[in-house]
Amino acid sequence: MMSKVGVITNQEEFFNRNSKTSKQFFLSQVFYDYINREQILCFASLEGARTILEYGCGTGMSIDLYSKYRNFKQDGVQIIGVDIAKDATKEAQKKYPDFKFYKIDNNKIPQLEDSSMDGAYMVHVLHHAKGHQQIFDEIFRKLKPEGVFFLNDLTSNNPFVKLGRLVFAFVPKFIKSKFSKDDLVVDGKIPEKYKVGVEKVLTQLKKSGFKVEKVGFGHLFCFLIAWFEKFVPLSKFSPIRWLYKALMSFESYLLNFRIFQKRAEVFYVICKK
């Protein structure tokens, strides 16, 4: 179902279609590490967890990243992923046959018993989902007492991301093709994005019963630089890599101030049941 130019409004349809496309990270390592920095930081909060729920697992890309920093077999970790897109869970199951993946509806996870999980996480799900309070309530129910939950998501306030989404539908195909390999783009179309506000998320988490332990923010102009890098891969050159790292350090400094936190590209929350 299409109601906007260049945007697929049916999230389940989009992510089923997206799961069948080949995605690869062709950005340089400096961008890969930096773009995922907040997610990597949050994974550390699950260090003691052995049973972990991923809400919105997709094809397992977050597990791909997590596996670079934790030996699942050595730690005896069991990950259970759930998603609205059945085709995506099938792809995740192929990659990780020792884990379990389920298609879910209506923000419910009937496949899991209440108070059964040590930890849970969700990455870039809220801006593709409705019923956030229901999602938080359900995750809270599935966690054991003192279970850890973190979320990492896009805010709705960064001007570069806003502008990028506005103009994407109208750019030539050769430009769209640059985004198809590593971004959420299917046949030149992107999924609808719902508004996410940090303060509202914190209020909803607390209403579900969570104790918020840490809130953080990331990136101001990282997306802008990364988009430019797709067309002119300057990070191949050492002086430019140094310059990029300097810009990233400056960005991190700015994010200590509330005025810039309000314009951050991403945020994260770590909490406990």
C-alpha positions as CSV (number, residue, x, y, z in Angstrom):
1,M,0.0,0.0,0.0
2,M,1.5,3.3,-1.1
3,S,0.2,6.7,0.2
4,K,3.3,8.8,-0.1
5,V,5.8,9.3,-3.0
6,G,8.7,7.0,-2.6
7,V,7.6,5.7,0.8
8,I,6.2,2.3,1.7
9,T,3.7,2.8,4.5
10,N,3.1,-0.9,5.2
11,Q,6.0,-1.7,7.5
12,E,5.5,-5.5,7.4
13,E,5.4,-5.4,3.6
14,F,8.6,-3.3,3.5
15,F,10.6,-5.5,5.8
16,N,9.6,-8.7,4.1
17,R,10.7,-7.2,0.8
18,N,13.9,-5.8,2.4
19,S,14.8,-9.2,3.8
20,K,15.2,-10.6,0.3
21,T,17.7,-7.9,-0.8
22,S,21.4,-8.3,-0.4
23,K,22.8,-5.9,2.1
24,Q,26.4,-5.2,2.9
25,F,28.4,-2.6,4.8
26,F,30.6,-1.0,2.3
27,L,31.4,2.1,4.4
28,S,34.9,2.2,5.8
29,Q,35.6,0.6,9.2
30,V,35.9,4.1,10.8
31,F,32.3,4.8,9.9
32,Y,31.0,1.3,10.7
33,D,32.5,1.5,14.2
34,Y,31.3,5.0,14.8
35,I,27.8,4.7,13.4
36,N,27.3,1.6,15.7
37,R,29.1,3.1,18.7
38,E,26.0,3.5,20.9
39,Q,24.7,0.1,20.1
40,I,28.1,-1.5,20.9
41,L,28.1,0.4,24.2
42,C,24.7,-0.8,25.1
43,F,25.6,-4.5,24.4
44,A,27.9,-4.2,27.4
45,S,24.9,-3.8,29.7
46,L,23.8,-7.4,28.8
47,E,27.2,-8.9,29.8
48,G,25.6,-11.2,32.5
49,A,22.5,-12.1,30.5
50,R,22.3,-15.7,29.2
51,T,18.7,-15.6,27.7
52,I,18.2,-12.5,25.6
53,L,15.2,-11.2,23.7
54,E,15.7,-9.1,20.6
55,Y,12.5,-7.2,19.7
56,G,12.5,-6.4,16.0
57,C,15.4,-8.7,15.0
58,G,14.9,-8.4,11.3
59,T,17.4,-10.6,9.4
60,G,19.8,-10.7,12.4
61,M,22.0,-7.7,11.6
62,S,22.2,-6.6,15.2
63,I,23.2,-10.1,16.2
64,D,25.9,-9.9,13.5
65,L,27.3,-6.9,15.2
66,Y,26.9,-8.3,18.7
67,S,28.7,-11.5,17.8
68,K,31.8,-9.4,17.1
69,Y,32.0,-8.5,20.8
70,R,30.7,-11.6,22.5
71,N,31.3,-15.3,22.1
72,F,27.8,-16.7,22.3
73,K,28.7,-20.3,22.6
74,Q,31.4,-19.7,25.2
75,D,29.0,-17.6,27.3
76,G,26.1,-20.0,26.8
77,V,23.9,-17.3,25.3
78,Q,20.5,-18.1,23.8
79,I,19.0,-15.3,21.7
80,I,15.3,-15.2,20.8
81,G,14.4,-12.8,18.1
82,V,10.9,-11.6,17.2
83,D,9.7,-9.5,14.3
84,I,6.6,-8.6,12.4
85,A,8.2,-9.7,9.1
86,K,8.1,-13.4,8.7
87,D,10.5,-13.5,5.8
88,A,13.1,-11.6,7.9
89,T,12.9,-14.1,10.7
90,K,13.4,-16.9,8.2
91,E,16.6,-15.2,7.0
92,A,17.8,-14.8,10.6
93,Q,17.1,-18.4,11.3
94,K,19.3,-19.5,8.4
95,K,22.2,-17.5,9.7
96,Y,21.7,-18.5,13.4
97,P,20.2,-22.0,13.5
98,D,21.0,-22.4,17.2
99,F,18.8,-19.4,18.1
100,K,15.0,-19.1,17.9
101,F,13.1,-16.6,15.8
102,Y,9.4,-15.9,15.7
103,K,7.0,-13.8,13.7
104,I,4.7,-11.8,16.0
105,D,1.6,-9.7,15.7
106,N,-0.1,-7.0,17.7
107,N,3.1,-6.3,19.8
108,K,2.6,-9.6,21.7
109,I,5.1,-12.5,22.2
110,P,3.0,-15.5,23.1
111,Q,5.9,-17.8,22.4
112,L,7.7,-16.7,25.6
113,E,6.7,-17.3,29.2
114,D,6.5,-14.2,31.4
115,S,9.6,-13.5,33.6
116,S,11.7,-15.8,31.5
117,M,14.4,-13.6,30.0
118,D,17.6,-12.2,31.5
119,G,17.8,-9.3,29.1
120,A,16.2,-7.7,26.1
121,Y,17.1,-5.1,23.5
122,M,15.6,-3.3,20.5
123,V,17.5,-1.4,17.8
124,H,16.0,1.2,15.5
125,V,12.5,-0.3,15.9
126,L,10.4,2.5,17.5
127,H,10.4,4.7,14.4
128,H,9.0,1.8,12.4
129,A,6.4,0.7,15.0
130,K,3.2,1.8,16.6
131,G,1.9,1.1,20.1
132,H,5.2,1.8,21.9
133,Q,3.6,1.5,25.3
134,Q,2.3,-2.0,24.4
135,I,5.8,-3.0,23.3
136,F,7.4,-1.8,26.5
137,D,4.7,-3.5,28.6
138,E,5.3,-6.8,26.8
139,I,9.1,-6.7,27.1
140,F,8.7,-5.9,30.8
141,R,6.5,-8.9,31.3
142,K,9.0,-11.2,29.6
143,L,12.0,-10.1,31.7
144,K,13.0,-11.6,35.0
145,P,13.2,-9.3,38.0
146,E,16.3,-7.1,37.6
147,G,16.4,-8.0,33.9
148,V,18.2,-5.5,31.7
149,F,16.6,-3.8,28.7
150,F,18.2,-1.3,26.3
151,L,16.8,0.4,23.2
152,N,18.7,2.4,20.6
153,D,16.8,4.5,18.1
154,L,16.6,7.4,15.8
155,T,15.2,10.7,17.1
156,S,12.9,12.8,15.0
157,N,14.8,16.1,15.4
158,N,18.0,15.9,13.4
159,P,17.8,18.4,10.4
160,F,20.1,16.4,8.1
161,V,18.1,13.2,8.5
162,K,14.8,15.1,8.0
163,L,16.1,16.8,4.9
164,G,17.5,13.5,3.5
165,R,14.1,11.8,3.8
166,L,12.3,14.7,2.2
167,V,14.5,14.8,-0.9
168,F,15.2,11.1,-1.3
169,A,12.0,10.4,-3.3
170,F,13.0,12.9,-5.9
171,V,16.6,12.1,-6.5
172,P,17.8,10.2,-9.7
173,K,17.9,6.4,-9.7
174,F,21.7,6.3,-9.8
175,I,21.8,8.2,-6.5
176,K,19.2,5.9,-4.9
177,S,21.2,2.9,-6.0
178,K,24.1,4.1,-3.8
179,F,21.9,3.5,-0.8
180,S,20.4,0.2,-1.7
181,K,23.4,-1.9,-0.6
182,D,23.5,-0.9,3.1
183,D,20.4,1.2,3.9
184,L,16.7,0.6,4.2
185,V,15.9,1.1,0.5
186,V,13.9,-1.3,-1.6
187,D,13.3,-0.5,-5.3
188,G,14.1,3.1,-4.7
189,K,11.6,3.4,-1.8
190,I,12.1,3.8,1.9
191,P,9.8,2.8,4.8
192,E,7.5,5.3,6.6
193,K,9.1,6.8,9.7
194,Y,7.1,7.6,12.8
195,K,8.0,10.3,15.2
196,V,10.0,9.3,18.3
197,G,10.5,11.7,21.2
198,V,13.1,10.9,23.9
199,E,11.0,12.3,26.8
200,K,7.9,10.5,25.8
201,V,9.9,7.2,25.5
202,L,11.2,7.7,29.0
203,T,7.7,8.4,30.4
204,Q,6.4,5.2,28.7
205,L,9.3,3.1,30.0
206,K,8.6,4.2,33.6
207,K,4.9,3.6,33.1
208,S,5.7,0.0,32.2
209,G,7.7,-0.3,35.4
210,F,11.2,0.1,34.2
211,K,13.9,1.8,36.2
212,V,15.9,4.0,33.8
213,E,19.6,3.8,34.5
214,K,21.3,5.7,31.6
215,V,20.3,7.9,28.7
216,G,22.7,8.9,26.0
217,F,22.8,10.6,22.6
218,G,24.9,10.1,19.4
219,H,25.7,11.8,16.2
220,L,24.9,15.3,14.8
221,F,26.2,15.3,11.3
222,C,27.5,11.7,11.0
223,F,24.8,10.7,8.5
224,L,25.6,13.7,6.3
225,I,29.3,12.7,6.1
226,A,28.4,9.0,5.6
227,W,26.1,9.9,2.7
228,F,28.9,12.0,1.1
229,E,31.3,9.1,1.6
230,K,29.0,6.8,-0.6
231,F,29.8,9.0,-3.6
232,V,33.3,10.2,-2.8
233,P,35.1,7.5,-0.6
234,L,37.7,9.9,0.8
235,S,38.2,7.7,3.9
236,K,40.6,5.6,1.8
237,F,43.2,8.3,2.5
238,S,44.9,8.5,5.9
239,P,44.7,12.3,6.3
240,I,40.9,12.3,5.6
241,R,40.4,9.4,8.1
242,W,42.2,11.6,10.6
243,L,40.0,14.5,9.8
244,Y,36.8,12.4,10.1
245,K,37.9,11.1,13.5
246,A,38.5,14.7,14.6
247,L,35.0,15.7,13.5
248,M,33.6,12.7,15.3
249,S,35.4,13.8,18.5
250,F,34.1,17.3,18.1
251,E,30.6,15.9,17.6
252,S,30.9,13.9,20.8
253,Y,32.0,17.1,22.7
254,L,29.0,19.0,21.4
255,L,26.6,16.3,22.6
256,N,27.5,17.0,26.2
257,F,25.2,20.1,25.9
258,R,21.4,19.9,26.0
259,I,21.0,22.2,23.0
260,F,22.8,19.6,20.8
261,Q,21.3,16.6,22.4
262,K,17.9,17.9,21.2
263,R,19.2,17.6,17.6
264,A,21.0,14.3,18.0
265,E,20.5,11.6,15.3
266,V,20.2,8.7,17.8
267,F,19.6,8.1,21.4
268,Y,19.8,5.1,23.7
269,V,18.2,4.1,27.0
270,I,19.5,1.4,29.4
271,C,17.0,0.3,32.1
272,K,16.1,-2.5,34.5
273,K,12.9,-4.3,35.5
